[in-house]
Amino acid sequence: MSGKDYRIKLCWGIESGECPNLIQLEANLKKDLQKVLDDSGWPECLEQNLSSRQIKPLNQFYISISGCPNGCSRPQIADFGLLQARQPQVIKDICSGCTECIQVCREGAIELKHGIADIDSGPCLFCGACIRTCPENALITKNQGYRIQVGGKLGRHPRLADELPGIYDRETVFDKLNNCLKLHQSFYKPGLRFGQVIAWQGISEF
């Protein structure tokens, strides 16, 4: 039943490599996620609970990956969503206060303090636009990886995914995915979505 037990959606930017907002094009990401799913016991869980004819989209574990915070692949409504992230850091000795980064930041997360760019990590969505824009290379990458969102779904009772705090590297993403799959299996019954498990059990750590 492998291949029918889950869906993996990549945004156009990752698929094509041509989107100007794409933070990073990672090789074999989809293949590696498939391996985590295949090795997790999830296909066997569905096989024990459903026949192949009964497997519909609501029964599949849905993963969505976006190459930037725009979320074109809609990770906010996936069981497990990933958004590529690039956290900026200011090199104060280089910054001239030209305000190019302020003008490009759509979140209003940057302002000048004492003539030097200052980044508020609260509203920052880690898109990396300020890093790409800085004419002096005064903005560098402090951390790069993925934001993780879990438990989103549509249907009669839609639910936006919960975001786990932080930016995660590739291997940690795989560990978190495996933890989510194990948790889902432990409560699984036909028609039950992962978001319902999270909500009913009050789970916030994975």
Secondary structure, 3 states (H helix, E strand, C coil): CCCCCEEEEECHHHHHCCCCCCCCCCCCHHHHHHHHHHHCCHHHHHHHHCCHHHCCCCCCEEEEEECCCCCCCCHHHCCEEEEEEEEEEECCCCCCCCCHHHHHCCCCCEEEECCEEEECCCCCCCCCHHHHHCCCCCEEEEEEEEEEEECCECCCCCECCEEEEEEECHHHHHHHHHHHHHHHHHHCCCCCCHHHHHHHHCCCCC
